[in-house]
Amino acid sequence: MAVSELNLAVNQGNVALRNRLLGLLGMIGAPTLMVQALCIDIAKESQSVLTKQLVAFLDVLYIGGWMCGAIGMFWQNVRRK
């Protein structure tokens, strides 16, 4: 009985850590939309491939952060039920 209680406590700690990590990644990815919007104006003026790749990379960071936030909220909601 004590071992199962210990495993339950460890599993709950891992869930909280996972949700915090996903939230942190979501918060890091959130401002990249603003930075990407500023870079789009620069990309329109210059025909540099590097600038266009930077805009695409920022898109990926934003979408990844958005997905981490959505998955974290989903898991938090599932855990409460």
PDB file of N, CA, C and O in Angstrom:
ATOM      1  N   MET A   1       0.819  -1.192   0.000  1.00  0.00           N
ATOM      2  CA  MET A   1       0.000   0.000   0.000  1.00  0.00           C
ATOM      3  C   MET A   1       0.864   1.258   0.000  1.00  0.00           C
ATOM      4  O   MET A   1       0.522   2.234  -0.667  1.00  0.00           O
ATOM      5  N   ALA A   2       1.948   1.254   0.715  1.00  0.00           N
ATOM      6  CA  ALA A   2       2.803   2.434   0.786  1.00  0.00           C
ATOM      7  C   ALA A   2       3.505   2.696  -0.542  1.00  0.00           C
ATOM      8  O   ALA A   2       3.727   3.849  -0.911  1.00  0.00           O
ATOM      9  N   VAL A   3       3.853   1.635  -1.256  1.00  0.00           N
ATOM     10  CA  VAL A   3       4.531   1.819  -2.537  1.00  0.00           C
ATOM     11  C   VAL A   3       3.601   2.477  -3.549  1.00  0.00           C
ATOM     12  O   VAL A   3       4.029   3.352  -4.301  1.00  0.00           O
ATOM     13  N   SER A   4       2.353   2.073  -3.578  1.00  0.00           N
ATOM     14  CA  SER A   4       1.422   2.682  -4.533  1.00  0.00           C
ATOM     15  C   SER A   4       1.178   4.149  -4.191  1.00  0.00           C
ATOM     16  O   SER A   4       1.027   4.970  -5.096  1.00  0.00           O
ATOM     17  N   GLU A   5       1.135   4.499  -2.901  1.00  0.00           N
ATOM     18  CA  GLU A   5       0.982   5.900  -2.515  1.00  0.00           C
ATOM     19  C   GLU A   5       2.201   6.715  -2.943  1.00  0.00           C
ATOM     20  O   GLU A   5       2.074   7.861  -3.376  1.00  0.00           O
ATOM     21  N   LEU A   6       3.378   6.112  -2.816  1.00  0.00           N
ATOM     22  CA  LEU A   6       4.600   6.788  -3.226  1.00  0.00           C
ATOM     23  C   LEU A   6       4.606   7.017  -4.736  1.00  0.00           C
ATOM     24  O   LEU A   6       4.962   8.101  -5.198  1.00  0.00           O
ATOM     25  N   ASN A   7       4.216   6.008  -5.501  1.00  0.00           N
ATOM     26  CA  ASN A   7       4.165   6.153  -6.959  1.00  0.00           C
ATOM     27  C   ASN A   7       3.147   7.208  -7.376  1.00  0.00           C
ATOM     28  O   ASN A   7       3.372   7.950  -8.332  1.00  0.00           O
ATOM     29  N   LEU A   8       2.030   7.274  -6.661  1.00  0.00           N
ATOM     30  CA  LEU A   8       1.012   8.264  -6.979  1.00  0.00           C
ATOM     31  C   LEU A   8       1.556   9.671  -6.746  1.00  0.00           C
ATOM     32  O   LEU A   8       1.324  10.568  -7.557  1.00  0.00           O
ATOM     33  N   ALA A   9       2.273   9.866  -5.651  1.00  0.00           N
ATOM     34  CA  ALA A   9       2.838  11.184  -5.356  1.00  0.00           C
ATOM     35  C   ALA A   9       3.882  11.580  -6.398  1.00  0.00           C
ATOM     36  O   ALA A   9       3.939  12.739  -6.808  1.00  0.00           O
ATOM     37  N   VAL A  10       4.704  10.631  -6.824  1.00  0.00           N
ATOM     38  CA  VAL A  10       5.719  10.920  -7.840  1.00  0.00           C
ATOM     39  C   VAL A  10       5.054  11.260  -9.170  1.00  0.00           C
ATOM     40  O   VAL A  10       5.486  12.186  -9.856  1.00  0.00           O
ATOM     41  N   ASN A  11       4.019  10.529  -9.538  1.00  0.00           N
ATOM     42  CA  ASN A  11       3.332  10.797 -10.794  1.00  0.00           C
ATOM     43  C   ASN A  11       2.669  12.175 -10.788  1.00  0.00           C
ATOM     44  O   ASN A  11       2.679  12.869 -11.805  1.00  0.00           O
ATOM     45  N   GLN A  12       2.093  12.575  -9.656  1.00  0.00           N
ATOM     46  CA  GLN A  12       1.469  13.893  -9.579  1.00  0.00           C
ATOM     47  C   GLN A  12       2.514  14.992  -9.687  1.00  0.00           C
ATOM     48  O   GLN A  12       2.248  16.039 -10.278  1.00  0.00           O
ATOM     49  N   GLY A  13       3.690  14.772  -9.130  1.00  0.00           N
ATOM     50  CA  GLY A  13       4.762  15.752  -9.257  1.00  0.00           C
ATOM     51  C   GLY A  13       5.225  15.895 -10.691  1.00  0.00           C
ATOM     52  O   GLY A  13       5.504  17.006 -11.144  1.00  0.00           O
ATOM     53  N   ASN A  14       5.310  14.788 -11.414  1.00  0.00           N
ATOM     54  CA  ASN A  14       5.718  14.840 -12.814  1.00  0.00           C
ATOM     55  C   ASN A  14       4.692  15.574 -13.667  1.00  0.00           C
ATOM     56  O   ASN A  14       5.053  16.279 -14.609  1.00  0.00           O
ATOM     57  N   VAL A  15       3.419  15.410 -13.338  1.00  0.00           N
ATOM     58  CA  VAL A  15       2.370  16.097 -14.101  1.00  0.00           C
ATOM     59  C   VAL A  15       2.484  17.602 -13.896  1.00  0.00           C
ATOM     60  O   VAL A  15       2.377  18.370 -14.852  1.00  0.00           O
ATOM     61  N   ALA A  16       2.699  18.025 -12.657  1.00  0.00           N
ATOM     62  CA  ALA A  16       2.826  19.462 -12.387  1.00  0.00           C
ATOM     63  C   ALA A  16       4.059  20.030 -13.082  1.00  0.00           C
ATOM     64  O   ALA A  16       4.015  21.130 -13.633  1.00  0.00           O
ATOM     65  N   LEU A  17       5.149  19.286 -13.057  1.00  0.00           N
ATOM     66  CA  LEU A  17       6.367  19.747 -13.724  1.00  0.00           C
ATOM     67  C   LEU A  17       6.160  19.826 -15.232  1.00  0.00           C
ATOM     68  O   LEU A  17       6.626  20.766 -15.876  1.00  0.00           O
ATOM     69  N   ARG A  18       5.469  18.852 -15.791  1.00  0.00           N
ATOM     70  CA  ARG A  18       5.201  18.852 -17.234  1.00  0.00           C
ATOM     71  C   ARG A  18       4.334  20.047 -17.619  1.00  0.00           C
ATOM     72  O   ARG A  18       4.594  20.707 -18.626  1.00  0.00           O
ATOM     73  N   ASN A  19       3.304  20.327 -16.820  1.00  0.00           N
ATOM     74  CA  ASN A  19       2.432  21.462 -17.130  1.00  0.00           C
ATOM     75  C   ASN A  19       3.177  22.780 -17.002  1.00  0.00           C
ATOM     76  O   ASN A  19       2.950  23.693 -17.796  1.00  0.00           O
ATOM     77  N   ARG A  20       4.061  22.897 -16.022  1.00  0.00           N
ATOM     78  CA  ARG A  20       4.839  24.125 -15.874  1.00  0.00           C
ATOM     79  C   ARG A  20       5.798  24.303 -17.044  1.00  0.00           C
ATOM     80  O   ARG A  20       5.989  25.416 -17.534  1.00  0.00           O
ATOM     81  N   LEU A  21       6.397  23.211 -17.485  1.00  0.00           N
ATOM     82  CA  LEU A  21       7.310  23.292 -18.626  1.00  0.00           C
ATOM     83  C   LEU A  21       6.564  23.709 -19.887  1.00  0.00           C
ATOM     84  O   LEU A  21       7.045  24.550 -20.645  1.00  0.00           O
ATOM     85  N   LEU A  22       5.394  23.126 -20.114  1.00  0.00           N
ATOM     86  CA  LEU A  22       4.605  23.506 -21.285  1.00  0.00           C
ATOM     87  C   LEU A  22       4.167  24.969 -21.198  1.00  0.00           C
ATOM     88  O   LEU A  22       4.168  25.681 -22.203  1.00  0.00           O
ATOM     89  N   GLY A  23       3.797  25.412 -20.005  1.00  0.00           N
ATOM     90  CA  GLY A  23       3.430  26.815 -19.827  1.00  0.00           C
ATOM     91  C   GLY A  23       4.598  27.749 -20.087  1.00  0.00           C
ATOM     92  O   GLY A  23       4.436  28.805 -20.698  1.00  0.00           O
ATOM     93  N   LEU A  24       5.783  27.354 -19.617  1.00  0.00           N
ATOM     94  CA  LEU A  24       6.977  28.160 -19.859  1.00  0.00           C
ATOM     95  C   LEU A  24       7.285  28.258 -21.348  1.00  0.00           C
ATOM     96  O   LEU A  24       7.607  29.336 -21.846  1.00  0.00           O
ATOM     97  N   LEU A  25       7.188  27.147 -22.053  1.00  0.00           N
ATOM     98  CA  LEU A  25       7.432  27.165 -23.498  1.00  0.00           C
ATOM     99  C   LEU A  25       6.388  28.010 -24.218  1.00  0.00           C
ATOM    100  O   LEU A  25       6.704  28.693 -25.192  1.00  0.00           O
ATOM    101  N   GLY A  26       5.150  27.966 -23.743  1.00  0.00           N
ATOM    102  CA  GLY A  26       4.106  28.808 -24.329  1.00  0.00           C
ATOM    103  C   GLY A  26       4.367  30.287 -24.109  1.00  0.00           C
ATOM    104  O   GLY A  26       4.119  31.102 -24.998  1.00  0.00           O
ATOM    105  N   MET A  27       4.867  30.640 -22.928  1.00  0.00           N
ATOM    106  CA  MET A  27       5.177  32.042 -22.636  1.00  0.00           C
ATOM    107  C   MET A  27       6.381  32.524 -23.428  1.00  0.00           C
ATOM    108  O   MET A  27       6.442  33.692 -23.812  1.00  0.00           O
ATOM    109  N   ILE A  28       7.330  31.645 -23.673  1.00  0.00           N
ATOM    110  CA  ILE A  28       8.490  32.024 -24.488  1.00  0.00           C
ATOM    111  C   ILE A  28       8.068  32.216 -25.945  1.00  0.00           C
ATOM    112  O   ILE A  28       8.563  33.119 -26.620  1.00  0.00           O
ATOM    113  N   GLY A  29       7.165  31.377 -26.428  1.00  0.00           N
ATOM    114  CA  GLY A  29       6.743  31.457 -27.823  1.00  0.00           C
ATOM    115  C   GLY A  29       5.779  32.590 -28.116  1.00  0.00           C
ATOM    116  O   GLY A  29       5.655  33.001 -29.270  1.00  0.00           O
ATOM    117  N   ALA A  30       5.090  33.108 -27.104  1.00  0.00           N
ATOM    118  CA  ALA A  30       4.058  34.126 -27.329  1.00  0.00           C
ATOM    119  C   ALA A  30       4.582  35.415 -27.953  1.00  0.00           C
ATOM    120  O   ALA A  30       3.974  35.893 -28.910  1.00  0.00           O
ATOM    121  N   PRO A  31       5.667  36.002 -27.471  1.00  0.00           N
ATOM    122  CA  PRO A  31       6.091  37.287 -28.067  1.00  0.00           C
ATOM    123  C   PRO A  31       6.689  37.159 -29.465  1.00  0.00           C
ATOM    124  O   PRO A  31       6.934  38.172 -30.119  1.00  0.00           O
ATOM    125  N   THR A  32       6.926  35.958 -29.927  1.00  0.00           N
ATOM    126  CA  THR A  32       7.530  35.810 -31.247  1.00  0.00           C
ATOM    127  C   THR A  32       6.583  36.257 -32.363  1.00  0.00           C
ATOM    128  O   THR A  32       7.035  36.582 -33.461  1.00  0.00           O
ATOM    129  N   LEU A  33       5.284  36.275 -32.095  1.00  0.00           N
ATOM    130  CA  LEU A  33       4.346  36.773 -33.107  1.00  0.00           C
ATOM    131  C   LEU A  33       4.574  38.260 -33.350  1.00  0.00           C
ATOM    132  O   LEU A  33       4.538  38.718 -34.492  1.00  0.00           O
ATOM    133  N   MET A  34       4.808  39.018 -32.272  1.00  0.00           N
ATOM    134  CA  MET A  34       5.079  40.442 -32.425  1.00  0.00           C
ATOM    135  C   MET A  34       6.407  40.667 -33.155  1.00  0.00           C
ATOM    136  O   MET A  34       6.489  41.506 -34.052  1.00  0.00           O
ATOM    137  N   VAL A  35       7.434  39.927 -32.774  1.00  0.00           N
ATOM    138  CA  VAL A  35       8.737  40.057 -33.419  1.00  0.00           C
ATOM    139  C   VAL A  35       8.634  39.676 -34.889  1.00  0.00           C
ATOM    140  O   VAL A  35       9.240  40.314 -35.749  1.00  0.00           O
ATOM    141  N   GLN A  36       7.863  38.633 -35.170  1.00  0.00           N
ATOM    142  CA  GLN A  36       7.679  38.188 -36.552  1.00  0.00           C
ATOM    143  C   GLN A  36       6.954  39.255 -37.368  1.00  0.00           C
ATOM    144  O   GLN A  36       7.284  39.476 -38.533  1.00  0.00           O
ATOM    145  N   ALA A  37       5.966  39.920 -36.761  1.00  0.00           N
ATOM    146  CA  ALA A  37       5.247  40.983 -37.472  1.00  0.00           C
ATOM    147  C   ALA A  37       6.187  42.139 -37.808  1.00  0.00           C
ATOM    148  O   ALA A  37       6.079  42.741 -38.877  1.00  0.00           O
ATOM    149  N   LEU A  38       7.100  42.444 -36.905  1.00  0.00           N
ATOM    150  CA  LEU A  38       8.071  43.505 -37.184  1.00  0.00           C
ATOM    151  C   LEU A  38       9.055  43.082 -38.274  1.00  0.00           C
ATOM    152  O   LEU A  38       9.479  43.906 -39.085  1.00  0.00           O
ATOM    153  N   CYS A  39       9.415  41.806 -38.293  1.00  0.00           N
ATOM    154  CA  CYS A  39      10.367  41.313 -39.290  1.00  0.00           C
ATOM    155  C   CYS A  39       9.741  41.198 -40.679  1.00  0.00           C
ATOM    156  O   CYS A  39      10.452  41.242 -41.682  1.00  0.00           O
ATOM    157  N   ILE A  40       8.432  41.052 -40.744  1.00  0.00           N
ATOM    158  CA  ILE A  40       7.775  40.942 -42.052  1.00  0.00           C
ATOM    159  C   ILE A  40       7.961  42.236 -42.841  1.00  0.00           C
ATOM    160  O   ILE A  40       8.185  42.198 -44.051  1.00  0.00           O
ATOM    161  N   ASP A  41       7.871  43.376 -42.164  1.00  0.00           N
ATOM    162  CA  ASP A  41       8.093  44.653 -42.857  1.00  0.00           C
ATOM    163  C   ASP A  41       9.509  44.731 -43.402  1.00  0.00           C
ATOM    164  O   ASP A  41       9.725  45.221 -44.511  1.00  0.00           O
ATOM    165  N   ILE A  42      10.461  44.255 -42.637  1.00  0.00           N
ATOM    166  CA  ILE A  42      11.850  44.251 -43.103  1.00  0.00           C
ATOM    167  C   ILE A  42      12.007  43.266 -44.257  1.00  0.00           C
ATOM    168  O   ILE A  42      12.727  43.538 -45.218  1.00  0.00           O
ATOM    169  N   ALA A  43      11.336  42.129 -44.160  1.00  0.00           N
ATOM    170  CA  ALA A  43      11.451  41.106 -45.209  1.00  0.00           C
ATOM    171  C   ALA A  43      10.839  41.582 -46.525  1.00  0.00           C
ATOM    172  O   ALA A  43      11.317  41.209 -47.596  1.00  0.00           O
ATOM    173  N   LYS A  44       9.796  42.394 -46.458  1.00  0.00           N
ATOM    174  CA  LYS A  44       9.180  42.900 -47.685  1.00  0.00           C
ATOM    175  C   LYS A  44      10.121  43.850 -48.422  1.00  0.00           C
ATOM    176  O   LYS A  44      10.170  43.867 -49.652  1.00  0.00           O
ATOM    177  N   GLU A  45      10.859  44.634 -47.655  1.00  0.00           N
ATOM    178  CA  GLU A  45      11.762  45.594 -48.274  1.00  0.00           C
ATOM    179  C   GLU A  45      13.013  44.934 -48.832  1.00  0.00           C
ATOM    180  O   GLU A  45      13.486  45.303 -49.907  1.00  0.00           O
ATOM    181  N   SER A  46      13.545  43.971 -48.115  1.00  0.00           N
ATOM    182  CA  SER A  46      14.763  43.303 -48.602  1.00  0.00           C
ATOM    183  C   SER A  46      14.388  41.954 -49.216  1.00  0.00           C
ATOM    184  O   SER A  46      13.445  41.296 -48.775  1.00  0.00           O
ATOM    185  N   GLN A  47      15.115  41.571 -50.201  1.00  0.00           N
ATOM    186  CA  GLN A  47      14.862  40.295 -50.866  1.00  0.00           C
ATOM    187  C   GLN A  47      15.798  39.201 -50.335  1.00  0.00           C
ATOM    188  O   GLN A  47      16.031  38.197 -51.008  1.00  0.00           O
ATOM    189  N   SER A  48      16.326  39.403 -49.136  1.00  0.00           N
ATOM    190  CA  SER A  48      17.270  38.460 -48.548  1.00  0.00           C
ATOM    191  C   SER A  48      16.576  37.158 -48.149  1.00  0.00           C
ATOM    192  O   SER A  48      15.503  37.169 -47.546  1.00  0.00           O
ATOM    193  N   VAL A  49      17.200  36.059 -48.492  1.00  0.00           N
ATOM    194  CA  VAL A  49      16.669  34.750 -48.126  1.00  0.00           C
ATOM    195  C   VAL A  49      16.776  34.541 -46.623  1.00  0.00           C
ATOM    196  O   VAL A  49      15.918  33.899 -46.017  1.00  0.00           O
ATOM    197  N   LEU A  50      17.827  35.081 -46.025  1.00  0.00           N
ATOM    198  CA  LEU A  50      18.029  34.930 -44.580  1.00  0.00           C
ATOM    199  C   LEU A  50      16.897  35.580 -43.788  1.00  0.00           C
ATOM    200  O   LEU A  50      16.452  35.029 -42.781  1.00  0.00           O
ATOM    201  N   THR A  51      16.436  36.728 -44.226  1.00  0.00           N
ATOM    202  CA  THR A  51      15.343  37.405 -43.536  1.00  0.00           C
ATOM    203  C   THR A  51      14.054  36.601 -43.650  1.00  0.00           C
ATOM    204  O   THR A  51      13.294  36.503 -42.686  1.00  0.00           O
ATOM    205  N   LYS A  52      13.810  36.036 -44.802  1.00  0.00           N
ATOM    206  CA  LYS A  52      12.612  35.212 -44.979  1.00  0.00           C
ATOM    207  C   LYS A  52      12.690  33.939 -44.147  1.00  0.00           C
ATOM    208  O   LYS A  52      11.676  33.467 -43.633  1.00  0.00           O
ATOM    209  N   GLN A  53      13.889  33.384 -44.014  1.00  0.00           N
ATOM    210  CA  GLN A  53      14.055  32.210 -43.164  1.00  0.00           C
ATOM    211  C   GLN A  53      13.860  32.565 -41.697  1.00  0.00           C
ATOM    212  O   GLN A  53      13.333  31.760 -40.929  1.00  0.00           O
ATOM    213  N   LEU A  54      14.278  33.757 -41.302  1.00  0.00           N
ATOM    214  CA  LEU A  54      14.064  34.210 -39.931  1.00  0.00           C
ATOM    215  C   LEU A  54      12.575  34.326 -39.632  1.00  0.00           C
ATOM    216  O   LEU A  54      12.122  33.912 -38.564  1.00  0.00           O
ATOM    217  N   VAL A  55      11.816  34.881 -40.560  1.00  0.00           N
ATOM    218  CA  VAL A  55      10.370  35.000 -40.381  1.00  0.00           C
ATOM    219  C   VAL A  55       9.737  33.619 -40.274  1.00  0.00           C
ATOM    220  O   VAL A  55       8.855  33.414 -39.440  1.00  0.00           O
ATOM    221  N   ALA A  56      10.161  32.681 -41.089  1.00  0.00           N
ATOM    222  CA  ALA A  56       9.628  31.322 -41.026  1.00  0.00           C
ATOM    223  C   ALA A  56       9.989  30.652 -39.702  1.00  0.00           C
ATOM    224  O   ALA A  56       9.162  29.948 -39.121  1.00  0.00           O
ATOM    225  N   PHE A  57      11.212  30.862 -39.220  1.00  0.00           N
ATOM    226  CA  PHE A  57      11.634  30.290 -37.940  1.00  0.00           C
ATOM    227  C   PHE A  57      10.802  30.858 -36.794  1.00  0.00           C
ATOM    228  O   PHE A  57      10.410  30.123 -35.887  1.00  0.00           O
ATOM    229  N   LEU A  58      10.531  32.165 -36.831  1.00  0.00           N
ATOM    230  CA  LEU A  58       9.704  32.778 -35.791  1.00  0.00           C
ATOM    231  C   LEU A  58       8.279  32.248 -35.841  1.00  0.00           C
ATOM    232  O   LEU A  58       7.639  32.098 -34.801  1.00  0.00           O
ATOM    233  N   ASP A  59       7.772  31.962 -37.040  1.00  0.00           N
ATOM    234  CA  ASP A  59       6.459  31.327 -37.166  1.00  0.00           C
ATOM    235  C   ASP A  59       6.434  29.976 -36.461  1.00  0.00           C
ATOM    236  O   ASP A  59       5.490  29.660 -35.737  1.00  0.00           O
ATOM    237  N   VAL A  60       7.469  29.194 -36.678  1.00  0.00           N
ATOM    238  CA  VAL A  60       7.545  27.869 -36.057  1.00  0.00           C
ATOM    239  C   VAL A  60       7.612  27.997 -34.533  1.00  0.00           C
ATOM    240  O   VAL A  60       6.970  27.226 -33.820  1.00  0.00           O
ATOM    241  N   LEU A  61       8.376  28.954 -34.034  1.00  0.00           N
ATOM    242  CA  LEU A  61       8.455  29.161 -32.583  1.00  0.00           C
ATOM    243  C   LEU A  61       7.098  29.560 -32.013  1.00  0.00           C
ATOM    244  O   LEU A  61       6.702  29.077 -30.953  1.00  0.00           O
ATOM    245  N   TYR A  62       6.390  30.433 -32.707  1.00  0.00           N
ATOM    246  CA  TYR A  62       5.080  30.858 -32.219  1.00  0.00           C
ATOM    247  C   TYR A  62       4.099  29.690 -32.208  1.00  0.00           C
ATOM    248  O   TYR A  62       3.396  29.472 -31.222  1.00  0.00           O
ATOM    249  N   ILE A  63       4.055  28.948 -33.297  1.00  0.00           N
ATOM    250  CA  ILE A  63       3.117  27.827 -33.372  1.00  0.00           C
ATOM    251  C   ILE A  63       3.472  26.760 -32.340  1.00  0.00           C
ATOM    252  O   ILE A  63       2.583  26.157 -31.740  1.00  0.00           O
ATOM    253  N   GLY A  64       4.767  26.525 -32.132  1.00  0.00           N
ATOM    254  CA  GLY A  64       5.181  25.563 -31.111  1.00  0.00           C
ATOM    255  C   GLY A  64       4.769  26.010 -29.719  1.00  0.00           C
ATOM    256  O   GLY A  64       4.302  25.195 -28.923  1.00  0.00           O
ATOM    257  N   GLY A  65       4.935  27.296 -29.409  1.00  0.00           N
ATOM    258  CA  GLY A  65       4.503  27.816 -28.119  1.00  0.00           C
ATOM    259  C   GLY A  65       3.000  27.740 -27.946  1.00  0.00           C
ATOM    260  O   GLY A  65       2.511  27.417 -26.864  1.00  0.00           O
ATOM    261  N   TRP A  66       2.270  28.033 -29.002  1.00  0.00           N
ATOM    262  CA  TRP A  66       0.813  27.944 -28.962  1.00  0.00           C
ATOM    263  C   TRP A  66       0.375  26.514 -28.702  1.00  0.00           C
ATOM    264  O   TRP A  66      -0.533  26.274 -27.906  1.00  0.00           O
ATOM    265  N   MET A  67       1.017  25.564 -29.371  1.00  0.00           N
ATOM    266  CA  MET A  67       0.664  24.156 -29.173  1.00  0.00           C
ATOM    267  C   MET A  67       0.997  23.691 -27.762  1.00  0.00           C
ATOM    268  O   MET A  67       0.223  22.946 -27.161  1.00  0.00           O
ATOM    269  N   CYS A  68       2.133  24.119 -27.225  1.00  0.00           N
ATOM    270  CA  CYS A  68       2.497  23.751 -25.851  1.00  0.00           C
ATOM    271  C   CYS A  68       1.465  24.287 -24.865  1.00  0.00           C
ATOM    272  O   CYS A  68       1.083  23.589 -23.926  1.00  0.00           O
ATOM    273  N   GLY A  69       1.018  25.505 -25.070  1.00  0.00           N
ATOM    274  CA  GLY A  69      -0.003  26.078 -24.202  1.00  0.00           C
ATOM    275  C   GLY A  69      -1.324  25.326 -24.297  1.00  0.00           C
ATOM    276  O   GLY A  69      -1.971  25.068 -23.282  1.00  0.00           O
ATOM    277  N   ALA A  70      -1.721  24.978 -25.508  1.00  0.00           N
ATOM    278  CA  ALA A  70      -2.981  24.249 -25.697  1.00  0.00           C
ATOM    279  C   ALA A  70      -2.919  22.856 -25.077  1.00  0.00           C
ATOM    280  O   ALA A  70      -3.873  22.418 -24.435  1.00  0.00           O
ATOM    281  N   ILE A  71      -1.803  22.163 -25.265  1.00  0.00           N
ATOM    282  CA  ILE A  71      -1.661  20.817 -24.691  1.00  0.00           C
ATOM    283  C   ILE A  71      -1.612  20.898 -23.170  1.00  0.00           C
ATOM    284  O   ILE A  71      -2.207  20.060 -22.491  1.00  0.00           O
ATOM    285  N   GLY A  72      -0.912  21.894 -22.623  1.00  0.00           N
ATOM    286  CA  GLY A  72      -0.859  22.057 -21.171  1.00  0.00           C
ATOM    287  C   GLY A  72      -2.228  22.332 -20.572  1.00  0.00           C
ATOM    288  O   GLY A  72      -2.572  21.777 -19.528  1.00  0.00           O
ATOM    289  N   MET A  73      -3.015  23.188 -21.226  1.00  0.00           N
ATOM    290  CA  MET A  73      -4.366  23.454 -20.727  1.00  0.00           C
ATOM    291  C   MET A  73      -5.244  22.221 -20.832  1.00  0.00           C
ATOM    292  O   MET A  73      -6.062  21.970 -19.947  1.00  0.00           O
ATOM    293  N   PHE A  74      -5.091  21.449 -21.894  1.00  0.00           N
ATOM    294  CA  PHE A  74      -5.873  20.219 -22.050  1.00  0.00           C
ATOM    295  C   PHE A  74      -5.539  19.229 -20.946  1.00  0.00           C
ATOM    296  O   PHE A  74      -6.441  18.665 -20.325  1.00  0.00           O
ATOM    297  N   TRP A  75      -4.246  19.010 -20.693  1.00  0.00           N
ATOM    298  CA  TRP A  75      -3.848  18.068 -19.658  1.00  0.00           C
ATOM    299  C   TRP A  75      -4.256  18.541 -18.278  1.00  0.00           C
ATOM    300  O   TRP A  75      -4.604  17.722 -17.427  1.00  0.00           O
ATOM    301  N   GLN A  76      -4.221  19.839 -18.035  1.00  0.00           N
ATOM    302  CA  GLN A  76      -4.664  20.376 -16.752  1.00  0.00           C
ATOM    303  C   GLN A  76      -6.143  20.123 -16.559  1.00  0.00           C
ATOM    304  O   GLN A  76      -6.577  19.789 -15.457  1.00  0.00           O
ATOM    305  N   ASN A  77      -6.928  20.279 -17.622  1.00  0.00           N
ATOM    306  CA  ASN A  77      -8.364  20.054 -17.547  1.00  0.00           C
ATOM    307  C   ASN A  77      -8.662  18.567 -17.351  1.00  0.00           C
ATOM    308  O   ASN A  77      -9.565  18.215 -16.592  1.00  0.00           O
ATOM    309  N   VAL A  78      -7.917  17.697 -18.022  1.00  0.00           N
ATOM    310  CA  VAL A  78      -8.127  16.254 -17.881  1.00  0.00           C
ATOM    311  C   VAL A  78      -7.780  15.812 -16.477  1.00  0.00           C
ATOM    312  O   VAL A  78      -8.456  14.953 -15.911  1.00  0.00           O
ATOM    313  N   ARG A  79      -6.736  16.385 -15.909  1.00  0.00           N
ATOM    314  CA  ARG A  79      -6.286  15.990 -14.571  1.00  0.00           C
ATOM    315  C   ARG A  79      -7.311  16.361 -13.507  1.00  0.00           C
ATOM    316  O   ARG A  79      -7.431  15.659 -12.503  1.00  0.00           O
ATOM    317  N   ARG A  80      -8.045  17.437 -13.702  1.00  0.00           N
ATOM    318  CA  ARG A  80      -9.038  17.870 -12.709  1.00  0.00           C
ATOM    319  C   ARG A  80     -10.286  17.005 -12.719  1.00  0.00           C
ATOM    320  O   ARG A  80     -11.008  16.964 -11.723  1.00  0.00           O
ATOM    321  N   LYS A  81     -10.556  16.318 -13.808  1.00  0.00           N
ATOM    322  CA  LYS A  81     -11.790  15.505 -13.889  1.00  0.00           C
ATOM    323  C   LYS A  81     -11.609  14.175 -13.228  1.00  0.00           C
ATOM    324  O   LYS A  81     -12.538  13.368 -13.201  1.00  0.00           O
TER     325      LYS A  81
END
